[in-house]
Amino acid sequence: MKPSPASGEGRAYAREIERVWSDLQGRPVVLSPKDWTLITEWHARGVPLSLIHDAVAAVRENSREPPRGLAYLAPAVEEAFSLVLDGRRRAAPAAAPPREPPIASWRRFEREAEDSPAARLVRELLAALDAGEDPVALDGRLDRELPGVVGAAVRDEITSVVEAELAPFAERMAPAVLDETVRSAVVFRLRRRLGLPGLVQG
């Protein structure tokens, strides 16, 4: 991947999130590939660091134990950022409206998607869920198999976008972490495009 002109800005953005997350945890943290995926998304979309600071402060005030991953902050950050984009940011953002349960999104995809390999995979996973299989395991299986069942054009397009967005952060990651972050970010984008949130969230 070629360095991005904004790489200095990207590094500073990541360092600040590492700092506030370490402060919350009470120890230095090593960001996971999923954490890097979120940081890349936030940076690419222009999410202000102040919103992440606010989300961390809310966790500090309201949680007994610090959460394990940055994904815990995502709903609050997304709600606040939507208010920024709408030009309606208030001092205390309103609670997010109720979201559709993840299983409902999966069942809608199953109903509305054409008979594609991705639709067949989701149908198979839903049948396994209905038979009592562990939703965490089924989420993991979707993550592993989804890149192989979507069209190559879609997968390549998303991979190119992910690699470009990760360029500012690449030098802060070990090669194995970078590879896993690319994979994780591609899956994240695919799931978002298809409307397939995690069955188990938080």
C-alpha distance (Angstrom), angle and dihedral (degrees) to the residues before:
residue distance angle dihedral
M1 . . .
K2 3.79 . .
P3 3.79 117.8 .
S4 3.79 114.4 -98.7
P5 3.81 121.0 -125.6
A6 3.79 85.5 -126.8
S7 3.78 93.7 53.2
G8 3.82 93.1 114.1
E9 3.79 90.5 52.3
G10 3.80 90.6 45.9
R11 3.80 92.3 51.4
A12 3.80 91.6 49.5
Y13 3.81 90.8 48.9
A14 3.81 91.6 51.4
R15 3.81 93.2 44.8
E16 3.80 91.6 53.6
I17 3.80 92.3 50.6
E18 3.81 89.8 47.5
R19 3.81 88.7 51.1
V20 3.80 97.5 50.8
W21 3.81 92.0 41.1
S22 3.83 90.6 50.9
D23 3.80 90.1 48.3
L24 3.80 90.0 52.4
Q25 3.79 92.4 48.3
G26 3.80 92.3 45.2
R27 3.81 92.1 -128.5
P28 3.79 139.9 61.1
V29 3.80 109.9 -77.6
V30 3.78 133.3 -150.7
L31 3.78 108.5 -142.9
S32 3.78 116.0 -127.9
P33 3.81 124.2 -134.5
K34 3.81 88.4 -102.3
D35 3.80 89.9 52.9
W36 3.81 90.1 50.7
T37 3.81 89.7 49.7
L38 3.80 90.1 57.0
I39 3.81 93.8 44.9
T40 3.80 90.2 50.7
E41 3.81 91.5 49.3
W42 3.80 92.9 48.4
H43 3.79 93.3 47.2
A44 3.81 94.0 46.4
R45 3.81 91.1 50.8
G46 3.80 94.1 45.8
V47 3.80 97.7 -113.6
P48 3.83 104.9 175.3
L49 3.78 117.3 -120.3
S50 3.81 87.9 -129.4
L51 3.81 89.9 69.9
I52 3.80 90.8 53.2
H53 3.81 89.7 47.9
D54 3.83 88.8 52.2
A55 3.80 92.1 49.6
V56 3.81 91.7 49.5
A57 3.82 90.5 48.4
A58 3.81 90.4 52.2
V59 3.80 90.8 51.6
R60 3.79 90.3 49.1
E61 3.82 90.6 53.7
N62 3.80 99.1 41.0
S63 3.81 108.7 31.7
R64 3.78 127.5 75.1
E65 3.79 93.4 -155.3
P66 3.81 127.3 28.5
P67 3.81 113.7 -107.7
R68 3.78 119.3 -108.7
G69 3.80 99.0 -124.4
L70 3.78 142.5 24.9
A71 3.81 89.3 -113.0
Y72 3.81 86.3 81.8
L73 3.81 88.2 68.5
A74 3.80 96.0 47.5
P75 3.85 99.7 90.2
A76 3.82 92.8 50.6
V77 3.81 92.7 44.1
E78 3.81 92.0 48.4
E79 3.81 92.9 48.7
A80 3.80 92.6 49.3
F81 3.81 92.4 45.3
S82 3.80 91.4 50.9
L83 3.80 88.0 56.5
V84 3.80 90.1 50.1
L85 3.80 91.2 50.8
D86 3.79 90.7 48.2
G87 3.79 90.9 50.1
R88 3.79 90.0 -120.7
R89 3.79 103.7 107.4
R90 3.79 110.4 153.9
A91 3.78 129.3 -167.2
A92 3.81 89.1 -106.9
P93 3.82 111.2 27.2
A94 3.78 115.4 -138.8
A95 3.76 118.8 -109.2
A96 3.79 113.9 -86.1
P97 3.80 115.1 -98.2
P98 3.79 115.2 -103.9
R99 3.78 111.3 -77.8
E100 3.75 125.3 -137.9
P101 3.81 110.2 -97.7
P102 3.82 110.3 -101.4
I103 3.80 92.2 -120.6
A104 3.83 89.3 58.6
S105 3.80 90.2 55.1
W106 3.80 90.8 51.0
R107 3.81 92.3 49.1
R108 3.81 91.3 48.7
F109 3.81 89.7 51.8
E110 3.79 89.4 49.7
R111 3.83 90.8 51.7
E112 3.80 98.3 42.3
A113 3.81 104.8 34.7
E114 3.76 119.7 93.6
D115 3.79 118.1 -113.6
S116 3.79 93.9 -79.4
P117 3.81 129.7 144.8
A118 3.84 88.6 -101.9
A119 3.80 91.7 52.4
R120 3.79 91.1 48.4
L121 3.81 90.8 50.6
V122 3.81 92.0 51.1
R123 3.81 90.9 46.7
E124 3.81 89.8 52.5
L125 3.81 92.3 48.3
L126 3.80 92.2 48.6
A127 3.79 90.3 51.2
A128 3.81 88.8 51.8
L129 3.81 90.4 48.8
D130 3.81 90.7 50.5
A131 3.81 88.1 50.8
G132 3.80 89.8 57.6
E133 3.80 103.4 -97.4
D134 3.80 118.3 154.6
P135 3.84 111.1 -88.0
V136 3.82 90.9 -146.5
A137 3.80 90.1 57.7
L138 3.81 91.1 46.4
D139 3.81 91.4 50.4
G140 3.79 88.2 52.0
R141 3.79 91.4 49.9
L142 3.81 91.3 51.4
D143 3.81 89.5 51.2
R144 3.80 91.4 51.4
E145 3.79 98.5 43.5
L146 3.80 105.4 33.1
P147 3.85 96.8 80.3
G148 3.80 89.1 55.3
V149 3.81 96.1 51.9
V150 3.81 101.7 46.1
G151 3.78 119.9 84.0
A152 3.80 117.1 -81.8
A153 3.81 91.4 -123.4
V154 3.81 92.7 57.0
R155 3.80 92.5 43.5
D156 3.83 92.8 48.9
E157 3.80 92.6 46.6
I158 3.80 92.5 52.0
T159 3.81 92.5 43.7
S160 3.82 90.8 54.2
V161 3.80 91.5 50.8
V162 3.81 92.0 47.3
E163 3.81 93.3 49.6
A164 3.80 91.6 49.9
E165 3.80 92.1 49.1
L166 3.80 92.9 46.6
A167 3.82 93.5 51.0
P168 3.83 94.5 91.1
F169 3.80 90.7 54.5
A170 3.79 101.0 37.6
E171 3.80 97.8 96.9
R172 3.82 90.6 55.7
M173 3.81 91.3 60.5
A174 3.76 132.9 73.3
P175 3.83 111.3 -118.3
A176 3.81 93.1 -107.2
V177 3.82 91.1 49.7
L178 3.81 90.6 48.1
D179 3.81 91.8 51.4
E180 3.80 92.0 48.4
T181 3.81 91.1 45.5
V182 3.81 91.3 53.7
R183 3.81 89.5 49.7
S184 3.81 92.2 46.4
A185 3.82 92.8 47.1
V186 3.81 92.4 49.2
V187 3.81 90.3 51.9
F188 3.82 90.2 46.0
R189 3.83 90.8 53.1
L190 3.80 93.1 44.9
R191 3.78 92.3 50.6
R192 3.80 91.4 47.8
R193 3.80 92.4 48.6
L194 3.79 91.9 50.3
G195 3.81 94.9 41.1
L196 3.80 95.9 -117.4
P197 3.83 108.5 139.8
G198 3.76 122.2 -177.0
L199 3.79 113.4 -74.8
V200 3.80 87.3 -141.0
Q201 3.80 113.1 42.1
G202 3.77 136.5 179.8
